Amino acid sequence: MSRPVRNRKICNPPQMAGFKPFGMPMCEIKSVKLQYDEFESIKLVSYEDLPQDLAAQKMDISRPTLTRIYNSALKKIAKAFVECLAIEIEGGNVEFEKEWFKCNKCFKLIEGLENHIQCKDCKTYGNKELIKINPDMLE
């Protein structure tokens, strides 16, 4: 029997839902799914230049696990570039440090309901347009 997969800690979700090849209509291209933990590993190691052992500590996983996640992310990104695939960022065994919402109209990220201010760009009233990003924290 295999060990259960532990949730990986993520500071905050990405601001975008993904990427698509420039100059191609979305209806004509396939996509590859990049999980939140894969995105976080790329952010910590490649963008923030953290050593893998420190990045693993931040995500509350072992260094070999981080390496596997990171290599999987690189392979998916390379496949998307070479094969002209869109990248969708979603899902995975993750645990956010805080409760996160996204406005369904303007796609702005909101850290907790108490920080929600009516958006001047989309004129959202109340919380009816907010989508909970981390479903593991449902009331």
HELIX and SHEET records of a PDB file:
HELIX    1   1 MET A   26  GLU A   28  5                                   3    
HELIX    2   2 TYR A   36  ILE A   42  1                                   7    
HELIX    3   3 LYS A   43  TYR A   47  3                                   5    
HELIX    4   4 GLN A   52  MET A   59  1                                   8    
HELIX    5   5 ARG A   63  GLU A   83  1                                  21    
HELIX    6   6 LEU A  113  ASN A  115  5                                   3    
HELIX    7   7 PRO A  135  MET A  137  5                                   3    
SHEET    1   A 2 ARG A   8  ILE A  10  0                                        
SHEET    2   A 2 VAL A  94  PHE A  96  1                                        
SHEET    1   B 3 GLY A  18  PHE A  19  0                                        
SHEET    2   B 3 ALA A  86  ILE A  89 -1                                        
SHEET    3   B 3 SER A  31  LEU A  34  1                                        
SHEET    1   C 3 LEU A 109  GLU A 111  0                                        
SHEET    2   C 3 TRP A 100  CYS A 103 -1                                        
SHEET    3   C 3 LEU A 130  LYS A 132 -1                                        
END                                                                             
